[in-house]
């Protein structure tokens, strides 16, 4: 389940602002979850 959530967050992050927050950074996932 965690894998699916991470993928969703990455996709959302990439669509919102790929330049400001690159999906390669795992910190972004935690930021969105919080």
Backbone as XML, in Angstrom:
<?xml version="1.0"?>
<chain id="A" units="angstrom">
  <residue number="1" name="UNK">
    <atom name="N" x="0.838" y="-1.207" z="0.000"/>
    <atom name="CA" x="0.000" y="0.000" z="0.000"/>
    <atom name="C" x="0.872" y="1.257" z="0.000"/>
  </residue>
  <residue number="2" name="UNK">
    <atom name="N" x="1.938" y="1.221" z="0.791"/>
    <atom name="CA" x="2.821" y="2.394" z="0.857"/>
    <atom name="C" x="3.359" y="2.733" z="-0.528"/>
  </residue>
  <residue number="3" name="UNK">
    <atom name="N" x="3.707" y="1.716" z="-1.302"/>
    <atom name="CA" x="4.259" y="1.961" z="-2.642"/>
    <atom name="C" x="3.258" y="2.746" z="-3.490"/>
  </residue>
  <residue number="4" name="UNK">
    <atom name="N" x="1.997" y="2.332" z="-3.457"/>
    <atom name="CA" x="0.978" y="3.022" z="-4.256"/>
    <atom name="C" x="0.874" y="4.487" z="-3.837"/>
  </residue>
  <residue number="5" name="UNK">
    <atom name="N" x="0.845" y="4.738" z="-2.543"/>
    <atom name="CA" x="0.732" y="6.112" z="-2.057"/>
    <atom name="C" x="1.915" y="6.936" z="-2.545"/>
  </residue>
  <residue number="6" name="UNK">
    <atom name="N" x="3.106" y="6.391" z="-2.432"/>
    <atom name="CA" x="4.302" y="7.116" z="-2.865"/>
    <atom name="C" x="4.211" y="7.471" z="-4.341"/>
  </residue>
  <residue number="7" name="UNK">
    <atom name="N" x="3.784" y="6.516" z="-5.155"/>
    <atom name="CA" x="3.675" y="6.776" z="-6.596"/>
    <atom name="C" x="2.667" y="7.899" z="-6.852"/>
  </residue>
  <residue number="8" name="UNK">
    <atom name="N" x="1.546" y="7.860" z="-6.159"/>
    <atom name="CA" x="0.525" y="8.897" z="-6.348"/>
    <atom name="C" x="1.084" y="10.265" z="-5.994"/>
  </residue>
  <residue number="9" name="UNK">
    <atom name="N" x="1.764" y="10.341" z="-4.866"/>
    <atom name="CA" x="2.332" y="11.619" z="-4.418"/>
    <atom name="C" x="3.331" y="12.130" z="-5.436"/>
  </residue>
  <residue number="10" name="UNK">
    <atom name="N" x="4.172" y="11.229" z="-5.950"/>
    <atom name="CA" x="5.178" y="11.634" z="-6.941"/>
    <atom name="C" x="4.501" y="12.189" z="-8.181"/>
  </residue>
  <residue number="11" name="UNK">
    <atom name="N" x="3.448" y="11.510" z="-8.631"/>
    <atom name="CA" x="2.740" y="11.965" z="-9.832"/>
    <atom name="C" x="2.122" y="13.341" z="-9.591"/>
  </residue>
  <residue number="12" name="UNK">
    <atom name="N" x="1.471" y="13.502" z="-8.448"/>
    <atom name="CA" x="0.846" y="14.791" z="-8.124"/>
    <atom name="C" x="1.919" y="15.871" z="-8.032"/>
  </residue>
  <residue number="13" name="UNK">
    <atom name="N" x="3.009" y="15.563" z="-7.351"/>
    <atom name="CA" x="4.094" y="16.528" z="-7.175"/>
    <atom name="C" x="4.648" y="16.940" z="-8.529"/>
  </residue>
  <residue number="14" name="UNK">
    <atom name="N" x="4.831" y="15.985" z="-9.412"/>
    <atom name="CA" x="5.397" y="16.266" z="-10.736"/>
    <atom name="C" x="4.456" y="17.160" z="-11.544"/>
  </residue>
  <residue number="15" name="UNK">
    <atom name="N" x="3.154" y="16.952" z="-11.388"/>
    <atom name="CA" x="2.204" y="17.759" z="-12.159"/>
    <atom name="C" x="2.081" y="19.162" z="-11.569"/>
  </residue>
  <residue number="16" name="UNK">
    <atom name="N" x="2.164" y="19.273" z="-10.256"/>
    <atom name="CA" x="2.014" y="20.584" z="-9.615"/>
    <atom name="C" x="3.201" y="21.491" z="-9.931"/>
  </residue>
  <residue number="17" name="UNK">
    <atom name="N" x="4.409" y="21.036" z="-9.584"/>
    <atom name="CA" x="5.593" y="21.874" z="-9.831"/>
    <atom name="C" x="6.841" y="21.008" z="-9.939"/>
  </residue>
  <residue number="18" name="UNK">
    <atom name="N" x="7.094" y="20.465" z="-11.128"/>
    <atom name="CA" x="8.243" y="19.586" z="-11.352"/>
    <atom name="C" x="9.572" y="20.323" z="-11.223"/>
  </residue>
  <residue number="19" name="UNK">
    <atom name="N" x="9.565" y="21.626" z="-11.477"/>
    <atom name="CA" x="10.820" y="22.388" z="-11.411"/>
    <atom name="C" x="11.157" y="22.709" z="-9.955"/>
  </residue>
  <residue number="20" name="UNK">
    <atom name="N" x="10.167" y="23.198" z="-9.215"/>
    <atom name="CA" x="10.421" y="23.567" z="-7.824"/>
    <atom name="C" x="10.692" y="22.332" z="-6.968"/>
  </residue>
  <residue number="21" name="UNK">
    <atom name="N" x="9.868" y="21.298" z="-7.165"/>
    <atom name="CA" x="10.032" y="20.089" z="-6.347"/>
    <atom name="C" x="10.163" y="18.864" z="-7.242"/>
  </residue>
  <residue number="22" name="UNK">
    <atom name="N" x="11.384" y="18.489" z="-7.598"/>
    <atom name="CA" x="11.599" y="17.313" z="-8.443"/>
    <atom name="C" x="11.166" y="16.037" z="-7.729"/>
  </residue>
  <residue number="23" name="UNK">
    <atom name="N" x="10.480" y="15.110" z="-8.439"/>
    <atom name="CA" x="10.000" y="13.857" z="-7.845"/>
    <atom name="C" x="11.130" y="12.951" z="-7.392"/>
  </residue>
  <residue number="24" name="UNK">
    <atom name="N" x="12.367" y="13.267" z="-7.799"/>
    <atom name="CA" x="13.502" y="12.430" z="-7.411"/>
    <atom name="C" x="13.819" y="12.582" z="-5.928"/>
  </residue>
  <residue number="25" name="UNK">
    <atom name="N" x="13.372" y="13.685" z="-5.316"/>
    <atom name="CA" x="13.677" y="13.918" z="-3.901"/>
    <atom name="C" x="12.621" y="13.260" z="-3.018"/>
  </residue>
  <residue number="26" name="UNK">
    <atom name="N" x="13.000" y="12.287" z="-2.212"/>
    <atom name="CA" x="12.050" y="11.590" z="-1.331"/>
    <atom name="C" x="11.482" y="12.519" z="-0.266"/>
  </residue>
  <residue number="27" name="UNK">
    <atom name="N" x="12.193" y="13.574" z="0.081"/>
    <atom name="CA" x="11.722" y="14.507" z="1.104"/>
    <atom name="C" x="10.380" y="15.109" z="0.698"/>
  </residue>
  <residue number="28" name="UNK">
    <atom name="N" x="10.190" y="15.333" z="-0.589"/>
    <atom name="CA" x="8.940" y="15.921" z="-1.066"/>
    <atom name="C" x="7.747" y="15.040" z="-0.710"/>
  </residue>
  <residue number="29" name="UNK">
    <atom name="N" x="7.923" y="13.734" z="-0.815"/>
    <atom name="CA" x="6.821" y="12.821" z="-0.491"/>
    <atom name="C" x="6.389" y="13.026" z="0.956"/>
  </residue>
  <residue number="30" name="UNK">
    <atom name="N" x="7.362" y="13.085" z="1.853"/>
    <atom name="CA" x="7.033" y="13.259" z="3.268"/>
    <atom name="C" x="6.375" y="14.621" z="3.489"/>
  </residue>
  <residue number="31" name="UNK">
    <atom name="N" x="6.855" y="15.635" z="2.804"/>
    <atom name="CA" x="6.287" y="16.977" z="2.963"/>
    <atom name="C" x="4.805" y="16.968" z="2.599"/>
  </residue>
  <residue number="32" name="UNK">
    <atom name="N" x="4.464" y="16.327" z="1.479"/>
    <atom name="CA" x="3.066" y="16.284" z="1.048"/>
    <atom name="C" x="2.223" y="15.467" z="2.025"/>
  </residue>
  <residue number="33" name="UNK">
    <atom name="N" x="2.796" y="14.364" z="2.533"/>
    <atom name="CA" x="2.045" y="13.517" z="3.454"/>
    <atom name="C" x="1.743" y="14.290" z="4.730"/>
  </residue>
  <residue number="34" name="UNK">
    <atom name="N" x="2.686" y="15.091" z="5.180"/>
    <atom name="CA" x="2.477" y="15.855" z="6.412"/>
    <atom name="C" x="1.489" y="16.981" z="6.125"/>
  </residue>
</chain>
